[in-house]
Amino acid sequence: EISQSPLAIDDGTGHVLVDPRGADIDHPEVSFDRFEPHIGDEHGGTEISAFGITVRTGSDGGTLGFHRREQIIRPGRVLDVLGEARDASGTLELGKPAETGRFLISARSEEELTASAGKTASIAQAVAAVAGIAGVALVVIGTIA
């Protein structure tokens, strides 16, 4: 769950508030990552015994354990924010666009984000080219058969 508390970001001219609700958080620091085994009775559920008869009710659903992970953005970290600027409360704030659009808070630099987007576009082009060739091949095979 993303914190509901606004972030104050210094953009060099002063502080700008960022409402993180609805944001994609890109490359946060992992501060806690641990698997904790489930502790319960070996059968799960509740065991009731009466008159020499034992009945087991319910189940823990076969839970093996819980994976707990916390990701943070430390104070002082340089961030890139892509969102909508608004002044509804009398203070400039960045947040999720009211209309469609991406809202991103990234711990990567603009150059790193651009390079990543370029790699993604190259991969998408390669996949489209292979799919196009496969489509033409299937059409040719279909007309021959």
BELVEN-V174937 format. One record per helix or strand. SS is the DSSP state (H for helix, E for strand). FROM is the first residue (numbers start at 1). LEN is the number of residues. Records with the same first field share a line. If there is no record, write none. Layout:
SS=FROM-LEN / FROM-LEN
This chain:
E=7-4 / 15-4 / 24-3 / 29-9 / 46-5 / 53-5 / 65-8 / 80-3 / 84-3 / 93-3 / 104-3
H=110-35
